[in-house]
Amino acid sequence: MNKSIEYLIKTCGETTIAKGFDCSQHLKQLLLIADEVREALEHITISTETDKSLMDVYNNFHAQFMVLKVLRKNIDMQEITSISNKKELALELADIIIRVFSYSHINNLPLEESLLEKIEYNKTREFLHGKKF
């Protein structure tokens, strides 16, 4: 079942809003994208010392992000970040998508099927998915 990119963007955005998430907090949103990468890393095997070192650096970053996440739950802070250049930000996000598409294709991953499945699943999740962040 092919869906247009425009349809997928709109559906994801509408579901995100319907479930109570605030995407205007730019720094947090980009860090959450990085957090999804961390979750994906849980499904690969790390075998070399260099890869283990890279994972240590990434895990350190993630640990710091989690501390920020906990602090933000307990502090009523107004987000002060803003988008300085929408076109350039969109181009960088497009790079992220291109890398994901390329990686999926080269490794024969069922990305389209998984994307559509995850979109439908997210529509059924509870408000804020039980989270405050």
Buried (B, 14 or more C-beta within 10 A) or exposed (E): EEEEEEEBEEBBEEBBEEBEBEEEBBEBBBBBEEBEEBEEBEEEEEEEEEEEEEBEEBEEBBEEBEEEBEEBEEEEEEEEEEEEEEEEEEEEEEEEEEEBEEEBEEEEEEBBEEBBEEBEEBEEEEEEEEEEE
